[in-house]
Every structure is written in C-alpha cells, then in structure tokens.
C-alpha cells in the first residue's frame, strides 16, 4: 500500500495540510515545531484510529479527544483523509474523524484485498524518537527488556507470555498431584492384593488367580474394567430346615430339675459331656 495524496485538517499542529507523495518514499525535515511529528501523528491516526504518542506509560492524562485536535478546534473538525493505491493498482479514498476514531470510511467499499491491507495497518507503526532512544539508554540494565517491549508495543505479548507461564506452572502442579494420587492408589492396591510391589504383571496374575477360583477365564490388563464378568458367585450358605413342632417340644422339656444339671456341671467339661450322652440334659439345652 502506498499513499498517493494526504489531507490533514486541524490535527495536532497542522491546520490545513495537503501533500502528494504519489506513492514515493519521502523524507520530512524541518526545524522544531514545524509539524513533522504532527504529520506522523495524522498518518498514525488515519490507519489505526489512535495516536501512539498520546498513549502508554508516561502520557498521564493525555487523550485523543482532548489533545488530538488542533487548539481551538473540536474533534469533529479534526479530519485526516488520503488516497492510497495497492500493489494491484486499485485505488481507494479513506477518511477518519477524531469524533469517531473507530470508524474508517472507504470509497469505493473495501474489497477482500483492501480489508487485508487495512487490518495489517491497524497494528500501527514503531517510531524511535529522540525521547524514546534517550529513555532506553538511561534505563537500568534490569528494565531495558521492558523498555524495548514498550517501544515496540509488545506489552500485550509480554502479558500473554506471563499468562502462558502461569498456566504451565499450574498444569505441572496438577500433574504432580495426580501422579501422587496414582502412586498411593497403586500402593494400596498392591497391599490389598498381597503384593510386595505393584506391577501390571503381578496384578494380572493375582486377579486371574481369584477369577480361576470363581470359574472365570483369564483376562489381560486392558480388561481390568471387567474383572467381575463371566464368573460364578459362590453359593449362599443356607441353614437347615426348622421344625416348629420339634422346637415347641424341646421348649417344654427345658423345665428340668436344678440338681439334675448341677452335678454334671460341678464335674467340669467331662461331666457335662457324659450328661448329654446319657440324656440327662434335655435335647433343647444340647442345641
């Protein structure tokens, strides 16, 4: 993209400036206060909707609406327009007003090629003025990296880098916790299965040994989620059938003479055993 002509009205130190570089490279020179920086500011505003020198660290309360227009003029009177040409020889006229810095008018309407060019131009430019150079030279060695980032508008990239580093540390911390949990689980599982050390081979052998007792076929580590499939549950232990009539009869026989049982008990275990054998103790008591 090249600038064929440029019109600046009431921007910074330029009241009414018309310039036709006709797509050529240009060197602007002049004494202090002649408007060199204002011309750069006008071009910056046209393509980005902002004036870089009025933003960032050290600018204090400077703002585009207040300090962008020429003294005594309103933002709606501060206008920058240009005719530009693309590498395909297409030409467009663009214009931006400080009263609507985010709105860029384009005639004719921007096509795909022009939209791509304008999107790139919105990134702005990098100017190393005498002030910025002196600021970098005077910076402490430990802060020069930050000063370079500020000069090249890399603050957002630095913030993104910090966020990525923070996310990486959090991820590594989470991984360490999960590895610790897995290690504890493996230790507990090995202890439960009677293993001296947790290994997949040992676990596989222990699982398959238990499955074999229950009529199951051997499985591999990849099938550990199905350890209970295709096995026979052990049969339930049932108590013998109970005859209520027999129980009632035994309960009636509990009414026995104290002396009948006391004597065998005094003789110890052998005496009780002999009494049971001789039916000296009712059958219900034997139960």
C-alpha beads as a LAMMPS data file, in Angstrom:
LAMMPS data file: protein, C-alpha beads

287 atoms
286 bonds

1 atom types
1 bond types

-500.0 500.0 xlo xhi
-500.0 500.0 ylo yhi
-500.0 500.0 zlo zhi

Masses

1 110.0

Atoms # bond

1 1 1 0.000 0.000 0.000
2 1 1 1.248 3.481 -0.904
3 1 1 -0.062 6.960 -0.152
4 1 1 -0.827 8.929 -3.301
5 1 1 -2.152 12.040 -1.541
6 1 1 -2.806 13.115 2.050
7 1 1 -5.131 15.782 3.503
8 1 1 -4.862 16.811 7.166
9 1 1 -7.218 19.271 8.840
10 1 1 -6.926 20.504 12.427
11 1 1 -4.820 17.633 13.735
12 1 1 -2.208 18.478 16.367
13 1 1 -0.069 21.293 14.923
14 1 1 -1.454 21.035 11.369
15 1 1 -4.441 23.233 10.489
16 1 1 -4.754 22.540 6.766
17 1 1 -2.082 20.423 5.167
18 1 1 -2.159 18.842 1.708
19 1 1 0.594 16.587 0.459
20 1 1 1.031 14.404 -2.644
21 1 1 3.864 11.899 -2.299
22 1 1 2.429 9.978 -5.296
23 1 1 3.449 6.658 -3.831
24 1 1 7.097 7.608 -3.426
25 1 1 9.307 7.373 -0.360
26 1 1 9.526 10.706 1.423
27 1 1 11.899 12.311 3.909
28 1 1 10.314 15.017 6.058
29 1 1 12.660 17.537 7.640
30 1 1 12.336 20.943 9.279
31 1 1 13.002 22.909 12.479
32 1 1 11.411 22.122 15.808
33 1 1 7.697 22.919 15.900
34 1 1 7.272 22.858 12.133
35 1 1 4.825 19.925 12.259
36 1 1 6.958 16.871 11.449
37 1 1 5.677 14.863 14.393
38 1 1 2.126 16.116 13.765
39 1 1 2.302 14.716 10.210
40 1 1 3.350 11.307 11.577
41 1 1 0.554 11.521 14.168
42 1 1 -2.007 12.268 11.443
43 1 1 -0.958 9.227 9.388
44 1 1 -0.961 7.091 12.531
45 1 1 -4.497 8.236 13.353
46 1 1 -5.764 7.654 9.822
47 1 1 -4.778 3.978 9.767
48 1 1 -5.181 2.998 13.415
49 1 1 -7.753 5.368 14.935
50 1 1 -5.301 6.393 17.638
51 1 1 -2.185 8.493 18.156
52 1 1 0.535 6.352 19.665
53 1 1 2.329 9.263 21.318
54 1 1 -0.782 10.032 23.369
55 1 1 -0.938 6.518 24.826
56 1 1 1.136 4.344 27.054
57 1 1 3.424 4.882 30.008
58 1 1 4.258 8.490 30.844
59 1 1 1.371 10.069 28.908
60 1 1 -0.595 10.851 32.065
61 1 1 -3.976 12.418 31.315
62 1 1 -3.330 12.959 27.603
63 1 1 -6.202 11.768 25.421
64 1 1 -7.095 11.657 21.748
65 1 1 -10.297 13.697 22.138
66 1 1 -8.629 16.476 24.123
67 1 1 -5.095 16.630 22.727
68 1 1 -5.605 15.238 19.230
69 1 1 -7.388 18.196 17.557
70 1 1 -5.595 21.472 16.865
71 1 1 -6.003 24.090 19.591
72 1 1 -9.403 25.724 19.386
73 1 1 -10.977 23.001 17.244
74 1 1 -13.448 20.265 18.144
75 1 1 -12.887 16.546 17.467
76 1 1 -15.442 16.638 14.630
77 1 1 -13.280 19.258 12.887
78 1 1 -10.134 17.099 13.069
79 1 1 -10.085 15.024 9.873
80 1 1 -7.467 13.004 8.039
81 1 1 -8.058 11.602 4.550
82 1 1 -5.870 10.004 1.926
83 1 1 -5.908 8.380 -1.471
84 1 1 -3.989 5.142 -1.467
85 1 1 -3.004 2.595 -4.080
86 1 1 -2.456 -1.137 -3.739
87 1 1 0.028 -3.396 -5.499
88 1 1 -2.826 -4.421 -7.805
89 1 1 -3.137 -0.723 -8.894
90 1 1 -6.524 -0.441 -7.178
91 1 1 -7.172 2.964 -5.590
92 1 1 -9.263 3.861 -2.572
93 1 1 -10.015 7.006 -0.628
94 1 1 -10.128 6.604 3.132
95 1 1 -11.105 9.099 5.829
96 1 1 -11.288 9.185 9.628
97 1 1 -12.583 11.809 12.092
98 1 1 -11.481 12.223 15.696
99 1 1 -15.123 12.439 16.773
100 1 1 -15.485 8.804 15.580
101 1 1 -11.972 7.343 15.810
102 1 1 -13.124 3.733 15.380
103 1 1 -14.937 4.431 12.105
104 1 1 -12.975 4.465 8.841
105 1 1 -14.822 5.365 5.661
106 1 1 -13.590 3.820 2.419
107 1 1 -14.621 4.742 -1.141
108 1 1 -15.240 2.548 -3.008
109 1 1 -16.169 -0.074 -0.420
110 1 1 -13.150 -2.123 0.612
111 1 1 -12.834 -5.491 -1.106
112 1 1 -11.040 -8.532 0.281
113 1 1 -7.601 -7.242 -0.685
114 1 1 -8.211 -3.813 0.813
115 1 1 -9.645 -5.271 4.039
116 1 1 -6.496 -7.351 4.483
117 1 1 -4.307 -4.258 3.983
118 1 1 -6.321 -2.180 6.442
119 1 1 -6.243 -4.957 9.029
120 1 1 -2.462 -5.013 8.890
121 1 1 -2.235 -1.212 9.036
122 1 1 -4.329 -1.191 12.222
123 1 1 -1.332 -2.659 14.027
124 1 1 0.338 0.735 13.786
125 1 1 3.996 1.599 13.393
126 1 1 7.079 1.888 15.561
127 1 1 8.877 5.225 15.902
128 1 1 12.120 5.646 17.791
129 1 1 12.147 9.347 18.524
130 1 1 14.991 11.026 20.350
131 1 1 12.978 10.858 23.566
132 1 1 12.443 7.093 23.272
133 1 1 16.101 6.472 22.428
134 1 1 17.318 8.518 25.409
135 1 1 14.806 6.762 27.632
136 1 1 16.184 3.394 26.572
137 1 1 19.826 4.460 27.038
138 1 1 19.129 5.821 30.538
139 1 1 17.172 2.745 31.618
140 1 1 18.578 0.450 34.283
141 1 1 20.008 -2.826 32.899
142 1 1 17.275 -4.798 34.643
143 1 1 14.482 -2.789 32.987
144 1 1 15.802 -2.479 29.433
145 1 1 13.859 -5.516 28.279
146 1 1 10.645 -3.855 29.463
147 1 1 11.641 -0.591 27.749
148 1 1 12.168 -2.405 24.431
149 1 1 8.768 -4.039 24.783
150 1 1 7.204 -0.621 25.378
151 1 1 8.972 0.894 22.365
152 1 1 7.790 -1.896 20.073
153 1 1 4.297 -2.111 21.582
154 1 1 4.920 -5.640 22.821
155 1 1 3.230 -5.249 26.217
156 1 1 0.327 -7.475 25.180
157 1 1 2.721 -10.192 24.046
158 1 1 4.543 -9.969 27.368
159 1 1 1.273 -10.286 29.275
160 1 1 0.363 -13.305 27.152
161 1 1 3.778 -14.836 27.873
162 1 1 3.228 -14.394 31.617
163 1 1 -0.204 -15.997 31.384
164 1 1 1.228 -18.971 29.489
165 1 1 3.992 -19.412 32.070
166 1 1 1.417 -19.262 34.870
167 1 1 -0.786 -21.822 33.098
168 1 1 2.222 -24.098 32.563
169 1 1 3.110 -23.978 36.262
170 1 1 -0.469 -24.734 37.286
171 1 1 -0.554 -27.652 34.862
172 1 1 2.708 -29.068 36.187
173 1 1 1.408 -28.725 39.758
174 1 1 -1.785 -30.587 38.831
175 1 1 0.222 -33.331 37.128
176 1 1 2.356 -33.798 40.253
177 1 1 -0.778 -34.144 42.401
178 1 1 -2.323 -36.682 40.039
179 1 1 0.902 -38.704 39.904
180 1 1 0.963 -38.734 43.708
181 1 1 -2.657 -39.949 43.802
182 1 1 -1.889 -42.716 41.313
183 1 1 1.151 -43.806 43.329
184 1 1 -0.916 -44.014 46.531
185 1 1 -3.614 -45.972 44.720
186 1 1 -1.093 -48.451 43.336
187 1 1 0.447 -48.900 46.808
188 1 1 -2.964 -49.521 48.415
189 1 1 -3.988 -51.936 45.653
190 1 1 -0.764 -53.901 45.958
191 1 1 -1.237 -54.144 49.735
192 1 1 -4.839 -55.279 49.356
193 1 1 -3.876 -57.985 46.869
194 1 1 -0.940 -59.132 48.973
195 1 1 1.711 -57.945 46.505
196 1 1 5.119 -56.705 47.576
197 1 1 5.302 -54.364 44.572
198 1 1 2.705 -53.004 42.174
199 1 1 3.233 -54.116 38.601
200 1 1 0.685 -54.866 35.924
201 1 1 2.077 -58.376 35.560
202 1 1 1.673 -59.058 39.287
203 1 1 -1.816 -57.579 39.393
204 1 1 -2.831 -59.590 36.335
205 1 1 -1.634 -62.816 37.959
206 1 1 -3.424 -62.028 41.242
207 1 1 -6.697 -61.114 39.528
208 1 1 -6.677 -64.178 37.318
209 1 1 -5.930 -66.410 40.320
210 1 1 -9.057 -65.123 42.054
211 1 1 -11.101 -65.421 38.847
212 1 1 -9.989 -69.036 38.445
213 1 1 -11.389 -69.832 41.908
214 1 1 -14.751 -68.430 40.793
215 1 1 -14.781 -70.228 37.451
216 1 1 -13.739 -67.209 35.386
217 1 1 -11.381 -67.123 32.446
218 1 1 -8.104 -65.208 32.460
219 1 1 -8.130 -61.528 31.452
220 1 1 -5.426 -59.065 30.365
221 1 1 -4.609 -55.630 31.893
222 1 1 -6.656 -53.954 29.187
223 1 1 -9.721 -55.807 30.509
224 1 1 -9.327 -54.829 34.180
225 1 1 -12.549 -52.837 33.976
226 1 1 -14.392 -56.160 33.556
227 1 1 -12.911 -58.179 36.405
228 1 1 -16.360 -59.349 37.575
229 1 1 -17.687 -60.560 34.223
230 1 1 -18.076 -64.256 33.357
231 1 1 -17.580 -65.505 36.907
232 1 1 -19.810 -67.623 39.169
233 1 1 -20.778 -66.157 42.524
234 1 1 -20.210 -68.567 45.463
235 1 1 -23.366 -70.384 46.536
236 1 1 -25.228 -68.918 49.511
237 1 1 -24.982 -70.871 52.780
238 1 1 -28.487 -71.901 53.883
239 1 1 -29.489 -73.070 57.333
240 1 1 -31.176 -76.487 57.723
241 1 1 -34.943 -76.519 57.735
242 1 1 -36.521 -75.867 61.127
243 1 1 -39.405 -77.930 62.577
244 1 1 -41.544 -75.650 64.805
245 1 1 -43.288 -78.635 66.422
246 1 1 -39.948 -80.105 67.458
247 1 1 -38.839 -76.755 68.860
248 1 1 -42.046 -76.446 70.912
249 1 1 -41.488 -79.894 72.379
250 1 1 -37.892 -79.079 73.264
251 1 1 -39.014 -75.865 74.956
252 1 1 -41.378 -77.852 77.190
253 1 1 -38.549 -80.135 78.275
254 1 1 -36.457 -77.182 79.490
255 1 1 -38.393 -77.414 82.810
256 1 1 -35.905 -79.738 84.490
257 1 1 -34.654 -80.207 87.992
258 1 1 -31.794 -77.975 89.046
259 1 1 -29.979 -80.797 90.728
260 1 1 -30.090 -82.869 87.523
261 1 1 -27.746 -80.432 85.743
262 1 1 -25.805 -79.038 88.677
263 1 1 -23.939 -82.246 89.433
264 1 1 -22.515 -82.735 85.921
265 1 1 -21.515 -79.057 85.809
266 1 1 -19.599 -79.441 89.059
267 1 1 -17.602 -82.252 87.425
268 1 1 -16.358 -79.934 84.644
269 1 1 -16.411 -80.437 80.904
270 1 1 -16.219 -84.242 81.069
271 1 1 -19.206 -84.380 83.352
272 1 1 -21.345 -82.197 81.078
273 1 1 -20.358 -84.276 78.056
274 1 1 -21.353 -87.517 79.831
275 1 1 -24.649 -85.985 80.953
276 1 1 -25.518 -85.010 77.393
277 1 1 -24.648 -88.514 76.201
278 1 1 -26.879 -90.064 78.862
279 1 1 -29.773 -87.718 78.002
280 1 1 -29.577 -86.254 81.474
281 1 1 -29.848 -82.784 79.868
282 1 1 -32.890 -82.069 77.693
283 1 1 -32.289 -82.066 73.948
284 1 1 -33.191 -78.333 73.669
285 1 1 -30.376 -77.480 76.052
286 1 1 -27.964 -79.548 73.937
287 1 1 -28.894 -77.346 70.958

Bonds

1 1 1 2
2 1 2 3
3 1 3 4
4 1 4 5
5 1 5 6
6 1 6 7
7 1 7 8
8 1 8 9
9 1 9 10
10 1 10 11
11 1 11 12
12 1 12 13
13 1 13 14
14 1 14 15
15 1 15 16
16 1 16 17
17 1 17 18
18 1 18 19
19 1 19 20
20 1 20 21
21 1 21 22
22 1 22 23
23 1 23 24
24 1 24 25
25 1 25 26
26 1 26 27
27 1 27 28
28 1 28 29
29 1 29 30
30 1 30 31
31 1 31 32
32 1 32 33
33 1 33 34
34 1 34 35
35 1 35 36
36 1 36 37
37 1 37 38
38 1 38 39
39 1 39 40
40 1 40 41
41 1 41 42
42 1 42 43
43 1 43 44
44 1 44 45
45 1 45 46
46 1 46 47
47 1 47 48
48 1 48 49
49 1 49 50
50 1 50 51
51 1 51 52
52 1 52 53
53 1 53 54
54 1 54 55
55 1 55 56
56 1 56 57
57 1 57 58
58 1 58 59
59 1 59 60
60 1 60 61
61 1 61 62
62 1 62 63
63 1 63 64
64 1 64 65
65 1 65 66
66 1 66 67
67 1 67 68
68 1 68 69
69 1 69 70
70 1 70 71
71 1 71 72
72 1 72 73
73 1 73 74
74 1 74 75
75 1 75 76
76 1 76 77
77 1 77 78
78 1 78 79
79 1 79 80
80 1 80 81
81 1 81 82
82 1 82 83
83 1 83 84
84 1 84 85
85 1 85 86
86 1 86 87
87 1 87 88
88 1 88 89
89 1 89 90
90 1 90 91
91 1 91 92
92 1 92 93
93 1 93 94
94 1 94 95
95 1 95 96
96 1 96 97
97 1 97 98
98 1 98 99
99 1 99 100
100 1 100 101
101 1 101 102
102 1 102 103
103 1 103 104
104 1 104 105
105 1 105 106
106 1 106 107
107 1 107 108
108 1 108 109
109 1 109 110
110 1 110 111
111 1 111 112
112 1 112 113
113 1 113 114
114 1 114 115
115 1 115 116
116 1 116 117
117 1 117 118
118 1 118 119
119 1 119 120
120 1 120 121
121 1 121 122
122 1 122 123
123 1 123 124
124 1 124 125
125 1 125 126
126 1 126 127
127 1 127 128
128 1 128 129
129 1 129 130
130 1 130 131
131 1 131 132
132 1 132 133
133 1 133 134
134 1 134 135
135 1 135 136
136 1 136 137
137 1 137 138
138 1 138 139
139 1 139 140
140 1 140 141
141 1 141 142
142 1 142 143
143 1 143 144
144 1 144 145
145 1 145 146
146 1 146 147
147 1 147 148
148 1 148 149
149 1 149 150
150 1 150 151
151 1 151 152
152 1 152 153
153 1 153 154
154 1 154 155
155 1 155 156
156 1 156 157
157 1 157 158
158 1 158 159
159 1 159 160
160 1 160 161
161 1 161 162
162 1 162 163
163 1 163 164
164 1 164 165
165 1 165 166
166 1 166 167
167 1 167 168
168 1 168 169
169 1 169 170
170 1 170 171
171 1 171 172
172 1 172 173
173 1 173 174
174 1 174 175
175 1 175 176
176 1 176 177
177 1 177 178
178 1 178 179
179 1 179 180
180 1 180 181
181 1 181 182
182 1 182 183
183 1 183 184
184 1 184 185
185 1 185 186
186 1 186 187
187 1 187 188
188 1 188 189
189 1 189 190
190 1 190 191
191 1 191 192
192 1 192 193
193 1 193 194
194 1 194 195
195 1 195 196
196 1 196 197
197 1 197 198
198 1 198 199
199 1 199 200
200 1 200 201
201 1 201 202
202 1 202 203
203 1 203 204
204 1 204 205
205 1 205 206
206 1 206 207
207 1 207 208
208 1 208 209
209 1 209 210
210 1 210 211
211 1 211 212
212 1 212 213
213 1 213 214
214 1 214 215
215 1 215 216
216 1 216 217
217 1 217 218
218 1 218 219
219 1 219 220
220 1 220 221
221 1 221 222
222 1 222 223
223 1 223 224
224 1 224 225
225 1 225 226
226 1 226 227
227 1 227 228
228 1 228 229
229 1 229 230
230 1 230 231
231 1 231 232
232 1 232 233
233 1 233 234
234 1 234 235
235 1 235 236
236 1 236 237
237 1 237 238
238 1 238 239
239 1 239 240
240 1 240 241
241 1 241 242
242 1 242 243
243 1 243 244
244 1 244 245
245 1 245 246
246 1 246 247
247 1 247 248
248 1 248 249
249 1 249 250
250 1 250 251
251 1 251 252
252 1 252 253
253 1 253 254
254 1 254 255
255 1 255 256
256 1 256 257
257 1 257 258
258 1 258 259
259 1 259 260
260 1 260 261
261 1 261 262
262 1 262 263
263 1 263 264
264 1 264 265
265 1 265 266
266 1 266 267
267 1 267 268
268 1 268 269
269 1 269 270
270 1 270 271
271 1 271 272
272 1 272 273
273 1 273 274
274 1 274 275
275 1 275 276
276 1 276 277
277 1 277 278
278 1 278 279
279 1 279 280
280 1 280 281
281 1 281 282
282 1 282 283
283 1 283 284
284 1 284 285
285 1 285 286
286 1 286 287
